[in-house]
Amino acid sequence: MIKQLLLCLVVLCLSGNNVLADSASDLASESLPSLLSAIRIKGPLDFCGEPVPLDNPEVHERLEKEMLLLLWNRPQVILWLKRASRYFPYIENTLAQNNMPDDLKYLAIAESALLPHAGSSQGAVGYWQFIKQTGLRYGLTIDENIDERRNFFASTRAAAAYLQDLHDLFGSWTLAAAAYNMGEAGLQEDKTIQKVDSYYEFYLPPETERYIFKIISIKLIFSNPSRYGFHLQEDDYYQPLTFDKVKITLVSRTPLYLVAQASGTYFKQIKNLNPEIRGDELPEGTHVIAVPQGAGENFHSRFASLAAKWQQEYKMHIYIVKKGDSLSTIAERFHVSLPSLMAWNALTPDSFIRPGEKLVIYQ
């Protein structure tokens, strides 16, 4: 018995060595460059046509640091490269139409990794990480129903307009990008205090001091992925966004699943195509909705039929709040769930209701 156990262990060890050998072979086939060779960066190098002073030892060191950090997280970089084929064409076209440098497209990767629901502790949201105040200033709809910071097309147009204004203010695309990260007021104040004009000479918050170097590192990798060991084939990249747009006018709050059914698809796909829609309903008013490509044909007739059937099944009742009412007592009285009552009326658990206020209830 002991001899048999020893024989089994030997076989397992030999098998393990074969697996390790196969793994090593797979890694070798990727042709990964050494990290040291990857950060041997030679100029000239620029961002938006503005030279990067690589002859400054501190600048060179800061760039090496960001390159090492990016190359250490190879799975993330692969996802960036794959997503870029989906989003970069529209960003590039928007920048070209506004006579803006193509390098600005890399800001979207540094900001959000091209993810619609990315957020920050400072309240920035979406592909281009707008805070609410700035988003509203540049024409984005941001309320309890719609948040266009998550709409790729609307937020890209807003970001281009904001970056152009920042360039007009600071006279430099490098400083415009820095101001995009930290806010124009903060950079203006630092400029007044420090009496310098070059980003590379500013003493700035740590995140902004790294920001341009991260973007330049992204540019270097994207400009020559294979040099850094990223050997993607054509079918590795994600496909560009394709969809139809439909315009609907609603007289009352309407569940989003009706849009999905009229499009011949499911709720999740409508949410994915329209990440700016918050919650599971659309408020009254006019909306332009993205639906799967080909679903726009005959959409309106299908939607009208489904909406009419839904209104028949779920008759709407307008309830006027009385003194002493609470959301829970109203929900109990009408035999509906509390979450449904709150959703129908765009309320949260912290919302207050007052006598005389009207609530929508579907029964």
N, C-alpha and C positions, 0 to 999 in steps of 0.2 A: 504493500500500500504506500509506504514512504517513497519507494523508488518511483512509483507511478506519479505521485504528487510532484516530486522533483522534476520528472520529465515534463509534466504539464507546465511548470514554472519556466523551464528553459524555452519551451515552445512559445509561451506568452511573451517572454522577453525578446525572442527573435522576431516575433510578429510586431511588437512595439517598435523595435529598431527599424523594421521595414516601413512602418507608418511614418516614423520620424524622417526617414530618408526620402519618402515620397513627398512629405510636407516641405522638406528643404529643397527638393527639386522644383516644386511648385513655386516657392519663393524665388528661386534663382531664375525661373522662366519669366518672372515679372520684371527682371532687369532693374532692380531698385538701385538707384545711385546711393552712395554713402551720404550721410547728412553733411559731412564736411565739404564734399564736392558740390553739394547742392547750394551751399551758402557762400561759395566763392563767386561773389557777384561782381562783375566788371561793368563799368559804364561804357558809353553814356547811358543814363537812365533818366526818364522823365515821368511826371504825372501831369496829364492834360497839357503837354507841351512845355511844362515848367521844369527845369533841370533839378534833379535830386543831387545834392552836393556830397557825393560818395567819397570825395577826398577829405571830408571831415570825419575823423575817427569815431566820434560819438554817433554821427548819423549812420555810419556803416555798422556800428555795433547794434544800434536799435533796429535796423533793418534785418540783420542776421537773427536777432532774437525772435522777431515776428515770423520769419521764414521757418525757423526751427519749430516754433509752436504750431504752425499750420501743417508742416510736413509730418509732425508727430501724430497728428489726428487725420490719418489718411482716409478713413471711411467718410469723414465729414467732407473732405475735399472732393472725393468721388461723387458724393451726392450733389455738391455745388456744380460740378461739371455737368452732371446729368440733367439737373434742373435748368441750367442756363439755356440749354437749347429750347426749352419751352418758353422762357420769358425774355431772353435777350433780344430777339428780333424786334419786338415792339419797343423796348427801351431804346435800342439803337436807332430805330426809325424816328422816335420822338425827339431824341437828342439831335439827330441830323436835321430834322425839320426846323429846329430852333437854333441851328448853327452853334451847337454846344459840343464840347469834346466827348469823344466816344468813351474815354476812360471813366467818365462819371457813372457808367453802368455798374462798375464794381462796387459802388457804394451800397447798392441793394443787397449784395451778398454780405458785405460787412455788417449791414444793419439788421437783416432778418434771415439770412440764409435762404432767401426767396420763399419764405413761409408766410401765409396770410395771417395766421393767428399768433405770430410772434409778439411778445410784449416785454416791457421793461418795468423795473421798479419805479421809474419816474412817470409811468402812465403812457409811454409811447406804445403805439400799436401798429401792426400791419407790415406790409412789404417794405415801406420806406420809414417806418417808425416815427410817425407823426404824433406829437402830443395833441390833445384835443384843441387847444387854443390856436395852434399853428395850422392844424388841419382845417378848422373853420375859416381861418383867415384866407386860405387858398381854395376855398369853395367846396370843400368836402362836406357831405351830409353826415352828421354824427349825432344821433339821438338814441332813444330807447329801442327803436325799431331797425334802424339802418346805421351801419358804421362803414363809410366808404374808405376808411383807412385800410380796410381789408379787401377792397376792390382793386385789383391789380392795375387796371387801365386808368381809373380815376386818380388813384394815388400816384401813379407814374407821371401823369400830366401835372399834378400839383407839385411833385418833387422837382420836376424840371423848372417850373415857374419860380419856386422858392430858391433853388440853386442859382438861377439867373439873377434874381434880386440880390442874393448874397455876393455874387461876383461883382455886380454893379456897386455894391457897398464897399467891398474890400479891395477890388482891383486885382484879385488873384484867385485862380480856381483852387489852389491848395488851401488858402485861407477860407474860401467859401465852403469847402468840404469840412474844414475844422469847425467853422461856425455852425454848419449843419448838425454836427455832432454835439456841440456844447451850448449852442444858442448864440445869436449875433450880439446880444447885449453883453454877455460875459466876455466874448472875444474883443469887443470894442473897449470894454473897461481894461482888459489886460493890455491892449495895444496902447492905451493912454498911459498906463502905469509903467510899462516896460520899455516903451520907446523903441520898438523893433518892428520890422515889416515882413520878416521871413518866418514862415511857420517853424522852420528848423532851429530858430533861435529863441522861440517863445518858451516860457515856463508855463505850462498849462496843466489842467487836471489830468491825472494819470491816463484815463481812458482816451482823452483827446490827444495826448502825447503819443499814444500808440496807434491812433486811428489811421492816419495817413500811411504809416508804415505797414499796417495790416492790409490796407487797400493796394499798396504797391506790391506787396507780396502776393496777393491774389492775382494782380495783373501779370506778374512774372510767371506764375504757374499756368494761368489760362493762356498766355501767349505761346507757351511751349510745354504742354503737359507731359509729353514723352520724356523730356529732359529730366523731369522729376519723378519718373517711374509710373506715370498714369497713362496706360496704353489702352484707351477706350476705342472700341470699334463703332462704326456708324449706328448699328442697331442697339448699342448700349445707351444712347441718349434718349431722354424722355421726349415724347411727341409734343409739338406745339398745341396750344389750346384751340379747340374747334368747337363751335356752338352756333346756334341760331339765337336771335333776340326776338322776344315777343313783348308787346305792350298791352297791359291790362289795366282797366279802371274798375276799382272795387268800391261798393257803396257801404261796406262794413268790413270788420276784421274777418279774414278768410284763412282757413288752414292751408299751409303750404303743401300738404300732401295732395291737394286737388291739382296744383300746378304739376306735380310729379306725375299723377295719373293721366292728366291731359297730355303730358309729354311722352307717355309710354315708358316711363322710367320709375325710379324709386326716390324716396325722400332724400336719402344721403347724396345722391348725385346732384340734385337741385341745390342742396346746401354747399356741395363742393364747387359747383359752378358759380354760386353766388354767396361767397363767404361773408359779404357785407350784411346779409340778412341775419338779424339777431332773433333768436327764438324760433318758434315753429308756426308762426302766423304772419300774414301780411296785413298792415293797417289799411283803413280806407284811403282811397286816393289812387293816383296813377303810378304804375311801376313798370320799369323795363327789366325783364327777367331773361337771363341766359338759360337756354334749354339745350339738350343734346342736338347735335347737328342733324338736320332732317326732320326734327320734331316740330319745327315752326309751321310746317304745312298743315293746314286744317286744325291747328292748335285751338283757335278761338271757338270754333264750333264745339269741339270736344270739351273745352273748359266751361263753356256756357251750359252745356247739358249737365256736367258734373256739379257745377255750382248750384244750379236750380234744384237738382235732386238733394244736395246737401242741405239747402235752405228749407226744403220740405221736411227732411228728417230731423233737423235741428232747428226748431223754431226759436227765433230770437225774442227774448223778453227784456224790456227795459224796466229795471227796478230802481225806484227812487229811495235812497238811503233815509232811514228814519232815526230819530234820536234813540240812542241805546244800541243801535245795530253794530255788529262787528262782522268782519269777513267770514269768520267761522260760523256764526249764527245764521248768516244769509245763505252760506253754502249748505248748511244742514236743512234750512227751511225749504230750499228748492231741490234737495236731494242731488246735489252736484258735488264734485270734489273741490276742496279748497285750492289745490294747484291749478285746476281748470278755471276756476273763478278768477284767480289772479292773472292767469295767462290771457283770458278773454279781455281783460281790462288793463293790461300792461302794468300790473301792480307787483310789488315785491312784499315779502313778509314785514318789511319796515314801513310800508305805506300806511297813511292815515286816510280814513274815509269820513266825510262830514255829512250831516243831515242836508238833504236836498241834492246831493251828488247822484248822478245817474250811473248805474252799472248795467253792463250787458250780460245777460244770462241765456245760455242755449239749453233747451230742454228736449 
